[in-house]
Amino acid sequence: MIFLVFILAVYFSLKLVNFEKFDDTTEALAAVTATVEGKISKPLKKLLKRLVNSDVQEQLLVADSALGKAIKVRFIISI
């Protein structure tokens, strides 16, 4: 029961900021492959460049630790 309350609290505290569709399945597969390898795909890099303001300290939640480290190094933001 406590776990369910925790999950619901997390669910209602997160907010989707942006969503981008892939152009085709090839691009989606390449992005997934890069993510699994802990790399930043081209569509993700473009999205982060557009959304992350260098003057403001941003925070980003990333589920995969290897991808989070790659984003942190590339964009110098708090993960």
C-alpha positions, -999 to 999 in steps of 0.1 A, spaced: 0 0 0 28 24 9 45 16 -25 12 25 -43 10 58 -25 46 66 -34 40 57 -71 9 79 -72 28 108 -56 55 105 -82 30 102 -110 12 134 -100 43 154 -93 59 148 -128 50 170 -157 56 163 -194 73 194 -208 77 184 -245 70 155 -268 86 149 -302 75 122 -327 100 103 -347 99 108 -385 99 70 -391 107 37 -375 143 37 -386 150 69 -367 131 55 -337 152 23 -338 184 43 -340 174 64 -310 165 34 -289 198 17 -299 218 48 -288 199 50 -255 206 14 -247 243 20 -254 242 51 -231 247 76 -260 227 106 -270 208 102 -303 206 130 -328 169 137 -322 175 138 -284 205 161 -288 185 185 -310 156 185 -285 179 191 -255 198 219 -273 165 236 -280 150 232 -245 180 237 -222 188 273 -215 225 277 -207 218 307 -184 194 288 -162 203 257 -141 179 230 -153 170 197 -138 162 166 -158 150 132 -147 166 103 -166 159 67 -159 190 52 -174 222 61 -156 246 58 -186 224 81 -207 221 105 -178 259 107 -175 262 113 -212 236 141 -210 253 156 -179 287 157 -196 274 171 -229 250 197 -216 264 204 -181 230 202 -164 219 186 -131 206 151 -135 
